[in-house]
Structures are given as C-alpha cells and as structure tokens.
C-alpha cells in the first residue's frame, strides 16, 4: 500500500512548505518478535519543506494498536506514536549527496510518505510492551497469571552472574579474601 503526496506546488520555491494530514489503514506492524495489530487507522500530520537540495518531511504519526504484554501475555491496547522524518530528492539531484545520506526519490512530483510513517512507528514501538509497569507476569513454575492469583510456588534463588567476581575480589573489592 502507498500513500502518495503531491509536492508540485513547493518543488520550484526554496523555503516553501506543504502540510499533509490524513489516515493510512494498516493491519499489523512487526518489530522484532512483537506484533502490533492496528485498531484504528494511522493518523499523520507531516510538513514538507523545500530546502533547495531536497524536500524535508517532519511530522507525527499515531494509532491505537493491540499487542501482548511481554510479562503476562495478556492482550491490551496502547497508543503507538512516532516522529516522522524523511528526505526526498529529485532523481537529477542525487549526485553529490553524501553516501550516508538516506533519501527517497520524488517521482512524478509525488512522494510515498507511508514508509516514513511505518519507520516512525517502528522506532518508537516498545521492545517489551507492558500493559502496566507493575505487571507481575506469569509464574515460571505453574504458569498462573500472578496479576490474577497468587501461587504457592517458591521462587528459586538465582545466583548472580557476578558471584564469581565476588569470590575473586572479596567483599571489599580487593583481590582475594585478604583484609
């Protein structure tokens, strides 16, 4: 799917701006192992500015999504929002751009803003979404949701990965257990 914006009005005038607002229908955004299912269209508000060397896009995108809590696996809804940033150039102006410069081409006086919107949402998507900061998660022994019920399982103490260092350097941080 694409969402093309016509930039013809600002292409010839340095400093000219064009604001585009709209909605894009999306189904799912997957970032790493996490999937976000769109419950509302993605709303965007982007300003395009002619800088002479190209067109800079700057704006915001936002939607309501459903995903799984990474601790308890319960589905919940959240707002996913991001800052849209992009750089567009005419095909005849690509030469001379720095090699590290990311850009999209302006074709027939139009640009597709959808990839920049998807990137904005992906960058701001949480790596491990939580339905609540205080989520207790699922018991690794019996599998009950600790937010709903307490279980009788005893947590096994986990040895610190730094225990070996404590043995090497002692409690005070000096080498060995000498005092």
Steps between C-alpha positions, in 0.01 A plus 500: 500500500619851432396847603623747242525873564518746210787750557470686169391825672825529702760343269603823329509733801774489765355516849145416392305260720212261456314335787332164446262339746325172457447141599653177380339161554745241628450151638814399687842642582761246612809621681736220599283231659218739593192556284278806526150462349343830396160576655479846340642648181840667537440875521783717372585869474815569296652826376712488184759779460699580184861548615645547154689172505185299563179479695513443875199334662434551869191403696321246716308176462274328753267201527337272754642148488447171682794288610599245765648593836853359505465388865150350528407452131166680542385692195459873556462820301746787496577812300793468264641837394814612322680793340497485122826609338599455136702656221385494139698601190438536130677227296726760333626623843622169642857551380702691757305379802716351777514120484352472850201723415175304503240619252203401290442612142235746388321337207253693282506783759372256766643313799377198690485602867392156628854354544600801714186458712563128549861572598388766750263256671754216496771714661271604784341156554593348836741206491310330784148646527335493842131547574607652835841578651409299810406186302607194702513268200450126479642253754779306323415188704120461490409750226238698691456871430637664815286808433185289545600256774784422735665164459665281762816448297823600665739698291837338467777741589694595192873525543638829382714477186749714694541246786828381349639854524401518866701183563799642312501846655329453837239723653708818499606470138863413576654202328441185704341484844788672676416788728 
